[in-house]
Amino acid sequence: MDQQPTNLTSQSQALYREARQLMPGGTQLLSKRPELFAPEQWPAYYSAAKGCEVTDLDGRKYLDFSHNGVGACLLGYAHPRVNEAVIRRVEQGSICSLNSPDEVRLARELVRLHPWSQQVRFARGGGEALAVAARFARAATGRDVIAFCGYHGWCDWYLAANLNGDRALDGHLLPGLSPSGVPRGLQGTALPFAYNRLDQLAAIVREQGLHLAAVIMEPTRNMPPAEGFIAGVRQLCDDCGAKLIFDEVTTGFRLRHGGAHLDFAIEPDAAVFAKGLGSGHPIAAIIGKATMLEAAQETFVSSTYWTDGVGPAAALAMLDVCAEIDVPGHLRNIGLLLRRECEQLAAQHGVPLTVGGYPALTSLAFQHPEAAALQTLFTVRMLERGFLTGSGFYPTLAHEPAHVTAFAKAAEPVFAELAIVIRQQDIAARIGGPVRHAGFHRLT
């Protein structure tokens, strides 16, 4: 794409300045804050998004090489098959006094994909679906404590881990999360352990086994499980009577059709899906064994908009596409291409870049004392060239090898400049604005 300037007088920047006054935190999702990319320069709003192309409020067009809707748009923006299903549902009425038959069809398909499961409940977002799963586990076991590893959202059950004041959540993807507003009485009910550290979970089980309702974890996120780790977690849960819940909000249908946990041949008691399930439309699913989900008959979980017809219609269309196309294979191949290009450019110019994670969940990190400033400068320069970039890349079905080639061509002079500013030690002076934030910050 053609090189294009960014400026503080753009419609996006003006609207975001207003948003920060009207809405505390500026955005509804932390991961979409411009401050996490390039404060005062990242185009906060879009007027159109299709495939992997985004148009901002000023008419500038970008190829999205960032998180593509924070992983929600598995098939790309406005996929025609998904759009068709959603439009048809909206035209026929998206919600009414009766229920959409699509939710039964979707439940049937999810149980078919996961033979270990028997039942499904739906929500509309990952965080709330995990809160539902935690409630079900507590209701089914009559216990209060939850052990976890990884990031699992905004709800009280999770943020309670930081009530001890030891920032226990900092090592679980998103640092700086405050438990402000979480009841102090929840202290000690959410206990973290590190991924691949079965000994840490075993210690929790020894101390809290009779009180442990569930273990909630991503089956994988940035690395494969160590040999015996997932099986060991399952055994520890069985030994103490706790439920095992897999969080597939991000990994579901991205690493494998049906979910990453299917690669490990370990049956959980429940698994939670969201994000890519609706490929851009709100839908979340808690699937599980009847021994856990029947708790829904004993504890009250209910919401009007969990019954809308748009989410299930979108999810069924997404599953139809995945049945015809190896979407996880495509995402893996595009991610590998991008990684190879970035690694080659970094090596060519001597830029200390580390590329990590699974190809479909690629992370980019500069190994430098001024890593945040380098990342910001990289984002700003790629914006000028028509690309949305950040600290990671979640490819979609809409990304093609030609898009990666265009990205690499645009990135070559940017890596050359990064090498120069590292030598001259004038990184921040070139950014043209503040340095990006890392983690949760209060906005002033």
C-alpha positions as CSV (number, residue, x, y, z in Angstrom):
1,M,0.0,0.0,0.0
2,D,1.0,3.6,-0.5
3,Q,2.8,5.4,2.2
4,Q,0.4,7.6,4.1
5,P,0.8,10.1,7.0
6,T,-0.7,9.8,10.4
7,N,-1.7,13.0,12.3
8,L,-3.5,14.3,15.3
9,T,-6.1,16.2,13.3
10,S,-7.6,13.0,11.8
11,Q,-11.3,12.1,12.5
12,S,-10.2,9.0,14.4
13,Q,-7.9,10.9,16.7
14,A,-10.5,13.5,17.4
15,L,-13.2,11.0,18.1
16,Y,-10.9,9.0,20.4
17,R,-10.1,12.1,22.4
18,E,-13.8,12.6,22.9
19,A,-14.2,8.9,23.8
20,R,-11.7,9.2,26.6
21,Q,-13.9,11.9,28.2
22,L,-17.2,10.0,27.7
23,M,-16.1,6.5,28.4
24,P,-13.6,5.6,31.2
25,G,-10.7,3.8,29.6
26,G,-11.7,5.0,26.1
27,T,-12.7,1.6,24.7
28,Q,-14.8,-1.3,25.8
29,L,-12.0,-3.8,25.3
30,L,-8.5,-3.2,26.8
31,S,-6.8,-4.9,23.8
32,K,-8.3,-2.3,21.4
33,R,-6.9,0.7,23.2
34,P,-4.7,2.8,20.9
35,E,-2.3,3.3,23.8
36,L,-1.3,-0.4,23.5
37,F,-0.1,0.2,19.9
38,A,1.0,3.9,19.3
39,P,-0.7,6.5,21.5
40,E,-2.0,9.5,19.5
41,Q,-1.2,7.8,16.2
42,W,-3.1,4.5,16.0
43,P,-6.4,4.9,14.1
44,A,-8.9,4.0,16.8
45,Y,-11.9,3.6,14.6
46,Y,-12.9,1.9,11.3
47,S,-15.5,2.8,8.7
48,A,-15.3,-0.5,6.9
49,A,-13.6,-3.9,7.3
50,K,-13.6,-6.7,4.8
51,G,-11.3,-9.6,4.4
52,C,-8.1,-8.4,6.0
53,E,-8.4,-4.8,4.8
54,V,-9.5,-2.0,7.2
55,T,-10.6,1.5,6.3
56,D,-10.4,4.2,9.0
57,L,-12.6,7.3,9.4
58,D,-10.4,9.3,7.2
59,G,-10.6,6.9,4.3
60,R,-7.1,5.5,4.8
61,K,-6.8,1.8,4.0
62,Y,-4.7,-0.7,6.0
63,L,-3.9,-4.4,5.7
64,D,-4.5,-5.8,9.2
65,F,-1.4,-7.6,10.4
66,S,-2.3,-7.2,14.1
67,H,-4.8,-9.3,16.1
68,N,-7.6,-9.1,13.5
69,G,-10.4,-8.3,15.9
70,V,-8.5,-9.8,18.9
71,G,-8.8,-13.2,17.3
72,A,-12.6,-13.0,16.8
73,C,-12.5,-12.8,13.0
74,L,-11.2,-16.3,12.2
75,L,-12.4,-16.2,8.6
76,G,-11.5,-12.5,8.1
77,Y,-13.8,-9.5,8.3
78,A,-17.3,-9.7,6.9
79,H,-16.9,-13.2,5.4
80,P,-19.6,-13.6,2.8
81,R,-21.0,-16.9,4.0
82,V,-21.2,-15.6,7.6
83,N,-22.7,-12.3,6.4
84,E,-25.3,-14.1,4.4
85,A,-26.4,-16.2,7.4
86,V,-26.5,-13.2,9.7
87,I,-28.4,-11.0,7.3
88,R,-30.9,-13.8,6.7
89,R,-31.4,-14.2,10.4
90,V,-31.8,-10.4,11.0
91,E,-34.3,-10.1,8.1
92,Q,-36.4,-12.9,9.7
93,G,-36.0,-11.4,13.1
94,S,-33.0,-11.7,15.3
95,I,-34.9,-12.2,18.6
96,C,-38.4,-12.8,19.7
97,S,-40.5,-14.4,22.5
98,L,-39.6,-17.8,21.1
99,N,-36.2,-19.4,20.8
100,S,-34.1,-19.7,17.6
101,P,-33.8,-23.3,16.4
102,D,-30.2,-22.5,15.4
103,E,-29.2,-22.8,19.0
104,V,-30.3,-26.5,19.0
105,R,-28.6,-27.1,15.7
106,L,-25.4,-25.5,17.0
107,A,-25.5,-27.5,20.2
108,R,-25.9,-30.6,18.2
109,E,-22.9,-29.8,16.0
110,L,-20.7,-28.9,18.9
111,V,-21.5,-32.2,20.7
112,R,-20.8,-34.0,17.4
113,L,-17.4,-32.4,17.2
114,H,-16.6,-33.2,20.8
115,P,-17.8,-36.8,21.5
116,W,-16.7,-36.6,25.2
117,S,-19.5,-33.9,25.8
118,Q,-23.2,-34.3,26.2
119,Q,-24.6,-30.8,26.8
120,V,-24.1,-27.1,25.8
121,R,-25.0,-23.7,27.2
122,F,-24.6,-20.5,25.3
123,A,-23.5,-17.0,26.2
124,R,-22.2,-14.2,24.0
125,G,-18.6,-13.4,25.3
126,G,-15.6,-15.4,26.5
127,G,-15.3,-13.7,29.9
128,E,-18.9,-14.2,30.8
129,A,-18.9,-17.8,29.5
130,L,-15.9,-18.6,31.7
131,A,-17.7,-17.1,34.7
132,V,-20.7,-19.4,33.9
133,A,-18.3,-22.4,33.7
134,A,-16.8,-21.4,37.1
135,R,-20.3,-21.1,38.6
136,F,-21.3,-24.5,37.2
137,A,-18.2,-26.1,38.6
138,R,-18.8,-24.6,42.0
139,A,-22.5,-25.6,42.0
140,A,-21.7,-29.2,40.8
141,T,-19.0,-29.8,43.5
142,G,-20.3,-27.6,46.4
143,R,-16.8,-26.1,46.6
144,D,-15.4,-22.6,46.3
145,V,-11.7,-22.7,45.3
146,I,-10.5,-22.6,41.7
147,A,-7.0,-23.2,40.5
148,F,-6.0,-21.8,37.2
149,C,-3.2,-20.9,34.8
150,G,-3.4,-18.4,32.0
151,Y,-5.6,-15.4,31.3
152,H,-9.3,-15.9,31.7
153,G,-11.0,-12.5,31.6
154,W,-12.4,-9.8,33.8
155,C,-14.8,-11.5,36.2
156,D,-14.5,-11.5,40.0
157,W,-13.7,-15.2,40.3
158,Y,-10.5,-14.6,38.3
159,L,-9.3,-11.2,39.5
160,A,-9.7,-12.4,43.1
161,A,-6.2,-14.0,42.6
162,N,-4.8,-10.5,43.0
163,L,-6.5,-9.7,46.3
164,N,-3.4,-10.9,48.2
165,G,-1.5,-7.8,46.8
166,D,1.2,-10.0,45.3
167,R,0.2,-9.3,41.6
168,A,-0.2,-13.1,41.1
169,L,-1.8,-12.5,37.7
170,D,1.2,-10.7,36.2
171,G,2.6,-13.9,34.8
172,H,-0.6,-14.9,33.1
173,L,-0.6,-12.9,29.9
174,L,-1.8,-9.5,31.0
175,P,0.1,-7.7,33.8
176,G,-1.2,-4.9,36.0
177,L,-4.8,-6.1,36.6
178,S,-6.2,-4.5,39.7
179,P,-8.7,-6.3,41.9
180,S,-10.4,-3.0,42.8
181,G,-14.1,-3.7,43.3
182,V,-13.7,-7.4,43.8
183,P,-15.1,-8.5,47.2
184,R,-12.4,-9.1,49.7
185,G,-14.3,-12.1,50.8
186,L,-13.1,-13.9,47.6
187,Q,-9.5,-13.8,48.8
188,G,-8.0,-17.2,48.6
189,T,-10.6,-18.6,46.2
190,A,-8.5,-18.2,43.0
191,L,-5.1,-19.8,43.1
192,P,-2.6,-19.6,40.1
193,F,-0.1,-22.1,38.9
194,A,2.3,-21.9,36.0
195,Y,1.8,-23.8,32.7
196,N,3.8,-27.0,32.6
197,R,4.4,-26.9,36.3
198,L,2.4,-29.9,37.5
199,D,4.2,-29.7,40.8
200,Q,2.6,-26.3,41.5
201,L,-0.9,-27.6,40.9
202,A,-0.1,-30.7,43.0
203,A,0.8,-28.4,45.9
204,I,-2.5,-26.6,45.5
205,V,-4.3,-29.9,45.5
206,R,-2.5,-31.1,48.7
207,E,-3.5,-27.9,50.5
208,Q,-7.0,-27.2,49.0
209,G,-8.1,-30.5,47.5
210,L,-11.3,-30.9,49.6
211,H,-12.2,-27.3,48.7
212,L,-11.1,-27.3,45.0
213,A,-14.1,-26.9,42.6
214,A,-12.2,-26.7,39.4
215,V,-9.0,-26.3,37.5
216,I,-9.4,-23.8,34.6
217,M,-6.7,-23.6,32.0
218,E,-5.9,-23.2,28.4
219,P,-4.8,-26.6,27.0
220,T,-2.1,-24.7,25.2
221,R,-1.3,-21.1,24.4
222,N,2.2,-20.2,23.4
223,M,3.9,-23.6,23.7
224,P,3.0,-27.3,23.6
225,P,2.4,-29.0,27.0
226,A,5.2,-31.0,28.4
227,E,4.9,-34.7,28.2
228,G,2.4,-35.9,30.8
229,F,1.4,-32.4,31.9
230,I,-2.3,-32.5,30.6
231,A,-2.7,-36.1,31.7
232,G,-1.3,-35.2,35.1
233,V,-3.7,-32.3,35.5
234,R,-6.6,-34.6,34.7
235,Q,-5.4,-37.1,37.2
236,L,-5.1,-34.5,40.0
237,C,-8.6,-33.4,39.3
238,D,-9.9,-36.9,39.5
239,D,-8.0,-37.6,42.7
240,C,-9.6,-34.7,44.5
241,G,-13.0,-34.5,42.8
242,A,-12.4,-31.2,41.0
243,K,-13.7,-30.4,37.5
244,L,-11.3,-29.7,34.7
245,I,-12.3,-26.8,32.4
246,F,-10.4,-26.0,29.2
247,D,-10.5,-22.4,28.1
248,E,-10.6,-22.5,24.3
249,V,-11.8,-18.9,23.9
250,T,-8.7,-17.9,21.9
251,T,-7.4,-21.3,20.7
252,G,-10.7,-22.8,19.7
253,F,-10.9,-23.6,16.0
254,R,-7.7,-21.6,15.4
255,L,-5.1,-24.3,16.2
256,R,-7.4,-27.3,15.3
257,H,-10.9,-27.6,14.1
258,G,-13.0,-28.3,17.2
259,G,-10.3,-27.1,19.7
260,A,-6.7,-27.5,20.6
261,H,-7.5,-29.9,23.4
262,L,-8.5,-32.6,20.9
263,D,-4.8,-33.0,20.0
264,F,-4.1,-34.2,23.6
265,A,-6.7,-37.0,23.9
266,I,-7.7,-35.8,27.4
267,E,-11.3,-35.3,28.2
268,P,-12.2,-32.3,30.3
269,D,-15.4,-31.8,32.2
270,A,-16.1,-28.7,30.2
271,A,-14.6,-26.5,27.5
272,V,-15.4,-22.9,26.7
273,F,-15.4,-21.4,23.2
274,A,-15.9,-17.8,22.0
275,K,-14.1,-15.4,19.7
276,G,-13.6,-17.4,16.4
277,L,-16.8,-19.4,17.0
278,G,-18.9,-16.7,15.4
279,S,-16.1,-15.2,13.2
280,G,-17.0,-11.7,14.1
281,H,-20.4,-12.1,15.8
282,P,-21.0,-12.5,19.5
283,I,-21.4,-16.2,20.5
284,A,-19.8,-18.3,23.3
285,A,-20.4,-21.9,24.2
286,I,-19.8,-23.9,27.3
287,I,-19.8,-27.5,26.3
288,G,-19.4,-30.3,28.8
289,K,-20.4,-33.5,30.5
290,A,-23.9,-33.7,31.9
291,T,-22.3,-34.3,35.4
292,M,-21.2,-30.7,35.3
293,L,-23.6,-28.8,33.0
294,E,-26.7,-30.2,34.8
295,A,-25.7,-27.8,37.5
296,A,-27.5,-25.2,35.4
297,Q,-30.7,-26.7,36.8
298,E,-29.6,-25.8,40.3
299,T,-27.9,-22.4,39.9
300,F,-29.4,-19.4,38.2
301,V,-27.6,-18.3,35.0
302,S,-29.9,-16.6,32.4
303,S,-29.7,-13.6,30.1
304,T,-32.1,-12.1,27.5
305,Y,-29.4,-11.6,24.8
306,W,-28.0,-15.1,25.2
307,T,-31.1,-16.1,23.2
308,D,-30.5,-13.8,20.1
309,G,-30.4,-15.7,16.8
310,V,-27.5,-13.9,15.2
311,G,-24.7,-15.6,17.2
312,P,-25.8,-19.2,16.5
313,A,-26.5,-18.4,12.8
314,A,-23.0,-17.0,12.4
315,A,-21.4,-19.9,14.3
316,L,-23.2,-22.5,12.1
317,A,-22.0,-20.7,9.0
318,M,-18.4,-20.6,10.3
319,L,-18.5,-24.3,11.1
320,D,-19.8,-25.0,7.5
321,V,-16.8,-23.1,6.1
322,C,-14.4,-25.0,8.4
323,A,-15.9,-28.3,7.3
324,E,-15.0,-27.5,3.7
325,I,-11.6,-25.7,4.2
326,D,-8.7,-26.5,6.5
327,V,-8.8,-23.2,8.2
328,P,-6.3,-24.0,11.0
329,G,-3.9,-25.3,8.3
330,H,-4.2,-22.0,6.3
331,L,-3.7,-19.9,9.4
332,R,-0.6,-22.0,10.3
333,N,0.9,-21.5,6.8
334,I,0.3,-17.8,6.7
335,G,1.8,-17.4,10.2
336,L,4.8,-19.4,9.2
337,L,5.3,-17.2,6.1
338,L,5.1,-14.0,8.2
339,R,7.5,-15.4,10.8
340,R,10.1,-16.4,8.2
341,E,10.0,-12.9,6.7
342,C,10.3,-11.1,10.0
343,E,13.1,-13.4,11.2
344,Q,15.0,-12.9,7.9
345,L,14.6,-9.1,8.1
346,A,15.7,-9.0,11.7
347,A,18.8,-11.1,11.0
348,Q,19.6,-9.1,7.9
349,H,19.6,-5.8,9.8
350,G,20.8,-7.0,13.2
351,V,17.5,-6.1,15.0
352,P,17.0,-8.1,18.2
353,L,13.5,-9.5,17.4
354,T,12.1,-12.7,18.9
355,V,9.2,-14.4,17.1
356,G,7.3,-16.8,19.4
357,G,4.1,-18.7,20.0
358,Y,2.2,-20.9,17.5
359,P,2.2,-19.6,13.9
360,A,-1.6,-19.0,14.2
361,L,-0.9,-16.9,17.4
362,T,2.4,-15.3,16.5
363,S,4.0,-13.0,19.0
364,L,6.7,-10.4,18.1
365,A,9.0,-9.0,20.8
366,F,12.1,-6.8,20.7
367,Q,14.8,-7.9,23.1
368,H,16.1,-4.5,24.0
369,P,16.0,-2.2,27.1
370,E,13.8,0.1,25.1
371,A,11.6,-2.6,23.7
372,A,8.4,-0.7,24.1
373,A,9.8,2.3,22.2
374,L,11.1,0.0,19.4
375,Q,7.7,-1.7,19.1
376,T,6.0,1.7,19.0
377,L,8.3,3.0,16.2
378,F,7.7,-0.2,14.3
379,T,4.0,0.3,14.5
380,V,4.1,3.9,13.5
381,R,6.3,3.3,10.5
382,M,4.1,0.4,9.3
383,L,1.0,2.6,9.7
384,E,2.6,5.1,7.4
385,R,3.0,2.3,4.9
386,G,-0.6,1.0,5.2
387,F,-0.3,-1.8,7.7
388,L,-1.8,-2.3,11.2
389,T,0.9,-4.1,13.3
390,G,1.4,-4.6,17.0
391,S,3.2,-7.1,19.2
392,G,1.6,-10.1,17.5
393,F,-0.2,-11.4,14.5
394,Y,-3.4,-13.5,14.4
395,P,-3.8,-14.6,10.8
396,T,-7.2,-15.2,9.2
397,L,-8.5,-17.1,6.3
398,A,-8.6,-13.9,4.3
399,H,-4.8,-13.5,4.5
400,E,-3.0,-14.7,1.4
401,P,0.8,-15.2,0.7
402,A,0.7,-12.0,-1.5
403,H,-0.4,-10.0,1.6
404,V,2.6,-11.3,3.5
405,T,4.9,-10.5,0.6
406,A,3.5,-6.9,0.6
407,F,4.1,-6.7,4.4
408,A,7.7,-7.9,4.0
409,K,8.4,-5.3,1.3
410,A,7.0,-2.5,3.4
411,A,8.8,-3.8,6.6
412,E,12.3,-3.9,5.0
413,P,13.1,-0.2,5.3
414,V,11.5,-0.1,8.7
415,F,13.9,-2.8,10.0
416,A,16.7,-0.8,8.4
417,E,15.7,2.2,10.4
418,L,15.3,0.2,13.6
419,A,18.9,-0.9,13.3
420,I,20.0,2.7,12.9
421,V,18.1,4.0,15.9
422,I,19.4,1.2,18.1
423,R,22.9,2.2,17.2
424,Q,22.3,5.9,17.6
425,Q,20.2,5.4,20.7
426,D,17.5,7.9,19.6
427,I,14.5,5.6,19.4
428,A,12.0,7.7,21.4
429,A,12.9,10.8,19.5
430,R,11.6,9.4,16.2
431,I,8.3,8.1,17.3
432,G,6.4,11.4,17.1
433,G,4.3,10.6,20.1
434,P,4.2,8.7,23.4
435,V,5.5,5.2,23.8
436,R,3.0,2.3,23.9
437,H,1.7,1.0,27.2
438,A,2.2,-2.6,28.3
439,G,-0.7,-4.2,30.2
440,F,-3.4,-2.4,32.1
441,H,-2.9,1.3,32.8
442,R,-5.3,3.9,34.1
443,L,-5.8,6.6,31.4
444,T,-5.5,10.3,32.4
